[in-house]
Amino acid sequence: MENQKSENKAFIFPIVMVLFLLGLFLRLVKADAIPFTRVDADLAWQALEISKLRNSGTSPLALYTGLTGFLFWITSTSNFFARVIPALLGSSLVFIPYVILDRKYPNTLVGWSLLLTLDPVLIIYSRQLYGPILAISALFWTLVLLYKKKPILAGIAFGMALLAGKYFWLTGILVGIYLLINYLFNKTRFRESNRLFEKPSSKFLISTVLSCVLVSSSFLLNPSGLTGITSGLVDLFANTGNSSLPALLPIFLLMTYSLYLLLPFGKVLTRSTRQTWPLDLAFLFVLIFTTVLFQNQLPGLYAFI
């Protein structure tokens, strides 16, 4: 019986690797034929300028321009390579269940990885240059690596997240509100959630700074890229005006197309206890409210129209 369990565990990583490759394929298939939006074209042009060792100016998404500029420099310039970084980071989410879940339950682990592989919203985000997938991936890996007590790797991931433009700050606002709700409704849960953020080690801080400097400067190819570190915060509040689309449309698209984001609703309806349901419902309310408030900051959802 023990040998059978060990044998099953040995097959988990190859299965997850296959799902990663499938996710990468879905995100890159015919990538060179996808038309560029104006913002995407500007980012690709900045990456091209970096690869030619020219001053590219301040990037609204320094994580993308830094990594793609370096990729252009070591390979070649093409529409396909312009979309590799978002696809690669988006596909990397498939490994998160393998890292944090108990491998005694391979069906659950593989099921979560399959969900992250096929989720249509994540696929759409990963096929864009200017979108939230870079922030989502970097922040999720930061939390996972902090949970696994890997401060150096977590610092590298967090440094990358800081360069993910306005989407990093939008996610940070949401996390801050969630922690506040935790504190107000359930102080025990707040202490558990806050444990990951207590007393960051020097290794974490140093690796965060080095990651920011190296990636934003495209590994020193473009020293002026350091100005992109704070551009996301400015960009967040620069475009929060009127939107030409109905306020409820992003919420409808989130609920309709994303299997992953439907799960919290199911949990609230079926598993919440009398003590926790106010907290879960409050978090979902904040998620919806934030989506409405920053609806024009979610361009990836409009690709479904």
N, C-alpha and C positions, 0 to 999 in steps of 0.2 A: 504493500500500500504506500509506504514511504517512497519507494522507487518510482511509483507511478506519479506521485505528486511532484517529485523532483523533475521527472521527465516533462510533465506539463509546464512547469516553471521555465524549463530550458527553451520551450517554444514561444514563450511570451514575447521576448525581445525581437525575434525574427518577424513575428506577426505585426508588432508595432512598427517595425522598420518598413515592412511592406505597406502598411497604412500611411506612413510618412511619405513614401515614394508616390503612393496613389494621390495623396493630398497635394504633393508638389506638382504632379502631372495635371491635376484638375485646375490648379492655379496658374499653370504656365502654358496650357494647351492653347495654341494659336495666339500666344501673348504678343508676338510681333505684329499681329494684325489689328490689335485693339487701338482705336483712335485715341490720341492724347487730348485731354481737356487743356484749357489754357494754363491752369495751375500745374498740371502734370508736365506740360511742355516746358514751363519755366524751371521746374525742378530738374528735369532731364538736361536742360541746357546748362544749368549751374554745375551739375555733375560732369558734363562734358568739358566745361571751362576748367574745372579742378584737374581733370585728367591731362589737360594741356598745360598745367602749371600756371594758369592765369587766375587773377583775382575774380572770384565769382560773386562777391558781395554777400550780404546777410541772407541766410536761407531760413524760410519759415519752418523747414523740416530738416534740421541739421543732421539727424540720424540717417536719413535717406541720402542726402547729397554727400555726406562724408563717406559712407560705405560704398555707394554707387560710383562716386568719383574715383575711389581707389580701385574698384572692380574694373572700371573702364581703363584705368592706367595699366593694370596688369594683364588685361585681356584685349578686348577691342570694343569699339562703340557700336551699339546696335539697339534697336527697339526691344529685342528679347532681353538683353542684359540689363536694360533700363528697368525691367520689371522683376528681376531675379530677387532682389533683397526683400521686398514686401512678401513675395511668395514663399521665400525661404523661412522668414521669421513667422509668418502665418502658419506654415506647415509644422514648425517646431512645437506648436501647442499640443500636437498629437502625443508627444513624449511625456507631457505633464502627468497624466494618470499613471504611467509606468514608474515615474519617480516617487509619487506620493502615496499611491494606493497599495494595499496589502496584496502581494502576489499570490497569496493562498486562494484568492478568488479571481482567477483569470478571466472569467466571463464578464464580471463587472469592469475590470480593467480594460479589456479589449473593447467592451461596449462603449465606454467613455471615449476611448481613442477613436473609435469609428465615428462617434457623434461629432467630435471635433474635426475629423477628416471631411465629413460630408455636409457639415452645417453650411447652408447656402449663404447666409450673411457673412460668415467668416471667409468664404470663398470669394465673394464679391469684393470684400474689403482687401483681400490679399492680391487682387488683380488690379488694384489702383496704386498709384504712387502717393498721392496726397490723401491719406485716410487714417483711421484710428488703429489699424492693425499693428503698426509698429509700437504704439504706446501700449496696446493690449498685451502683446507678446512680451515686451520688456518688463512691464509691471507684474504680470503673472509669474514670469520666471524669477523676478526679484523676491516675491513672496514665497514661492516654492523653495528657493535656495536659502532664504532666511530660515524657513521652517526646517530645512534639512541641515542647518548650521554650517553653511558654506559661505562665510562672510566675503571672501575674495570674489567668488563667482557672483554672489548677490550684488556686490558693489559694482562689478562690471555691468550687470544687467540694469541696475538702477541708474548708472551713468548714461547708458543708452536711452533709458526711459526719459531722462531729463531733456534729451535732445529730440523727443518725439513731438515737438510742437504743441499746439494748443490742446491736443487730445490728452496729453499728460496732465495738464492743469485741470481740464474738465473732469478727468477720472479722479484726480486728487481732491477736487471739491466734493465729488460724490462719496469718496471714501471718508472724508472728514465729516460729512453729514451723517453717514452711517455710524461712525464711531460715536458721534454725539447722541444719536438715537439709542445706541447700545447703552451709553452711560445713563440716559434718562430712564429707560425702561428696564434694564437688566444690568446692574453693575457687575455681577459675576461674569456675564458674557463679555462685557466691556474689558475687564481685566484679561480675559483669555485672548480677545482680539488684539489688545494693545501689547501683549507680551512680545510680539514679533518686532515692535518698534522701540523697545526699551534699550537704552544704553548701546548705541551702535559702536562696534569695535573700531579700533584704529585701522585694522585691515580693510574693513568695509568702507570707511571714509576715504582712505588712500586710493583704493581701487576705483571708487566712484569718481574721484577727481581725475585720475589717470585715464579712465574710460572716456570721460567728457572731453578731455583735452585731445586725446588721440583720435577719437572718432569724429569730433566736430572739425578738426583740422585735416581730416582725411589722412591720418597717420603722418602728419607734418607736411603733406603736399600743399596744403592751403592754410597757412597760419591765420588768415583773416576769417576763417570759418568759426573761430572761437566766439564771434559776435552772435552766432546763431543759438547760443545756449539760452539766452533770455528772450529770444524773439517770439517763442510760443505764447508766453504770457501776454505780450502786447497784441499778438494776433488774435487771441481768444476774445478780447473785448473790443477788437476793432471792427468785427463783423456780426455783432449781435443785434442788428437792427431788424427791419421788417423783412419777412420772408414772403416769397411769391407763392408758396405752397401752404395748404391748410394745416393748421396747428396739430390736428390729430393724425395726419398722415404718417409721420414717422412712428408713432405708437402703433398704428395699425400694421405697418410693415414689420415692426419688431415682433409683434405678437403672431403675425401670420407666417412669416418666413423663417424665423430663427427657432429651431428646435431647442437649442441650448437655453435661450432666454425664456422659453415657456416653462422650464422645470421649476423655477422658484414659485410660479403661480400654482403649480400642482402641489408643491410642498405645503404652501399655505393652506390650501383647501383640504388636504388629506392628512397631514402629519403634525400640524402645529398644535401645541398644547395650549391650555387656557392661559398659561403664563407667557408663552412666546408669541402667540399670534398677533398681539398688538405691535410687537417689534418687527415681525416679518411684513405685516401689512404697511407699517410706516416706511420701511425700506422700499417697498414696491411703489408706494406713493411718491417718495422722493425720486426714484428712478424715472417715473412717468413725468413728474414735474420738471426735472432737469432736462429730460428729452424735449419737452415742449419749450422750455426757456431757451435752449440752445439748438432748436430744430434745424436751423440753417447751418449748423456745424456738423451735420451728419450727411454729407453728400453721397456716401456709399449707398444709403438706403434708396435714394432716388433712382438708382440704376435699374430697379425693378419696374419702373414705370414705362 
